[in-house]
Amino acid sequence: MDIDLIESCKRGNRLSQQQLYNQYAAKMLALCRRYVPGSAEAEDVLIRGFLTVFERIGQFRNEGSFEGWIRRIMVNEALGFLRKQKSLFLYSEIEVAGIEAGTSYTDSSLHTEDLLNLVASLPDGYRTVFNLYAIEGYSHKEIAEMLGVSEATSKSQLSRARELLRNKICQSGAAATKKN
């Protein structure tokens, strides 16, 4: 963490802000794209997120991870975008589907980019909860608070997302087998 760069940004130095943007933009754009399906929309979320970072940088107290602080802002911006688009549709509380023990989610021929594309193809609600839980590491309690739903709904969305991903992975494996 470059404390001098952060302090310079707190003073409103434009060159430092540009440097900070350049340092984190690619990573944060990847995060935004996990939540927001369209490239242009994800870039809009990124820009709004960085505007928020620069408006609130004075609130960062040099405690904890600065990147983590930025990530949280970007996640909140992405969730706000989805809410405004009314595309963050979460099913009401449903019985949480069990996941069979010993089920494998990975296929050695499946590349990271392929897996990210499969996650991106999930319905918005599923994708959002999956990203928050599996990638960002939020608990179901935190997700429920962020999205204004119950913990059971968060768990249900995650379970259904995993099930859809499992099916998509199996389908992509079957399709790859047919090609060979």
N, C-alpha and C positions, 0 to 999 in steps of 0.2 A: 504494500500500500504506500503510495507516494503522498505523504502528509503535506509536503510543500505544495504539490499540485492541488490538493483538495483545499488547502487554505487560500491559495491564489484564486480558485474558483469561488470561494466564499466571498472574496473581495470583488467579484464580478469581472475578473480579468478574462476577456474574450479569447485570447490565445490559449490560456489554460483550459477554458471550457472546450475549445476545439480539440485540444490534445486529449482531454478526458473522454470526449465523444469518440475520437479516433481509437482510443485504447479499448473501449467497451462496446462500441456499436455493433460489431460483427456478432459477438456473443449474445448481446441482447436482442438483436434481430432474429437470431435463431430461436431464442426463447419466445419472442412474439409470434413467430411463424408456427410454433407448436400450438398456440391457442387460436390464432386468427388465420383462417385458411387462405385468403387472398394475399398475394405479395404486396400489392399497393396498400391494402388495408393494414397489413402487418407493419409496413414502413411508416404509415401514419401513426400507428400506436407507438412505434419506436420514437418518433419525433415528439409526440405528446409526452411520452415517458421522460425523455431527456429534458424537455421544458420543465416538467415537474421536478426532476432531479436538481436542475439549476435554481429553481424557485425555492426549494426546500433544503438545499445543501447546508445551509446554516444550522439545520436541525441535527445533522450528523455530528456526533460528539467524539469521533475518532475512537469509538469503542466497538469492537466486533469487526466483522468483515464489511468493507465498503462495497465490494461487489455484491454481497448478500443484500445490502441495503438497496442498491440499485435494482437488483433482481426483484425484490418485493414491490418496488414502485412499478416496474414493468409488468409484473403479474397483475397488479391492481388495475393498471391502465388497460390491459388486455381484457380483464373481466368487465371493466366498465364499458369498453367497446362492445363486447358481446351482449351486455344487458341493454345498451342503447339500440342495438340491432335486433333485439328480442330473439336472438338466436341461441341464447343460453337457456335451453329448455331442459329442465330436469324433471324426470318423472316423480310423481309423488311417492311417498313411502311405499315400498314394495318389499315383500319378503326377500331377504338377501339370499341369492342363489349360492349354494355351496360350490366349492371348486374341488374337483376330484384330486385326491392325493396322488402324487406321482405323475401328474400331467406335466409334460414338458412344453414350455412355451417357445423354445428356441429351435432353430434348424441351422445346422452348421453352414448351409448354403445361403442363408438369409443374411444380407449385409445390413449394417447399421442404417444406411440411407433407406433401404427397403423397409426396415422396421419403422423408421420415422414416417415414411410415406403411409404405411398401414395405420399408424396412430393418427396421422393427419386426416385419414379418410373416415375416422369415427364420427358419429353425430356429435354436435357441439357439446352437449351436456356430458356425454361419456368421455370425450377427449379432454374436456376441462378438468374433470375430477381425476382422470388417469394421470394427466400431467402434474396436477397439484400434488397428488399422492406419490406416484411412482417416480417422477422425475425431480420435482421440487422438494419432496420430503415432508410435506405438511401432514399433520395428523387428521383423522376424520373430524375431530372436534374443531380444529382450525378451519378446515374446509367448510364445514357446516356454518361456522360463523361468517366466513368470507362470502359465501354464496347465499346466506339466509335460508338454509334448509336444515333438516335434522341430520344427525349423525347417521341414522339408518338410511336416509336417502343417499348420503355420500357413499356409504358402504355398498348400497345397491347399485349405484351408478358405476362404481369401480368394478364390482363383480360382473356386471353386464358388459362393461368395456373389455375386461379380460376375456370373457367368453367370445365376444365378437372378434377380438384380436386372434384368439386361438383358432377360430374358424377361418379367418382370413389367411393366417399363416399356413394352415392345412391346405387351403385352396391354392395358395401360391406354390406350395410344395408339390401339389398334384399337377399343377400347370407346368412347373419346371420339369417334372418327371416325364410328362407327355411330350415336351419339346425334345428331350434327349432320346 
